[in-house]
Amino acid sequence: MNARLHEITRSQTTWIAVAIGLALAGLCLVEIRSQIHERRYELAQLEQQERELRSEIEKLRRKVAVLSAPSRIERLARHMGMEYPEAGALVSLPERHGDLHLAAAKAGP
């Protein structure tokens, strides 16, 4: 009788160990799925942020194009009283091997 009881206990212990193993595997599976959902949510947020930033970059590029348009700069310069220099008022200086060399332009009457 004692041998039969020992055999039943061994069988029950095996089934309990299998059940505990399956329960732990199930818990691990639930945790992994939960992490997957969290990462998908984070990824969706990052993708949305990327779209917003790309849109902002495009808006800024258009703004730079508008603000740096030569016609706009010329109009603003005239509004501030600037004018094109007269012919002969600009002097081009020769470049010297890396050092800055300023030549004095002779002022005309």
Secondary structure, 3 states (H helix, E strand, C coil): CHHHHHHHHHHHHHHHHHHHHHHHHHHHHHHHHHHHHHHHHHHHHHHHHHHHHHHHHHHHHHHHHHHCCHHHHHHHHHHCCCCCCCCCCCCCCCCCCCCCCCCCCCCCC
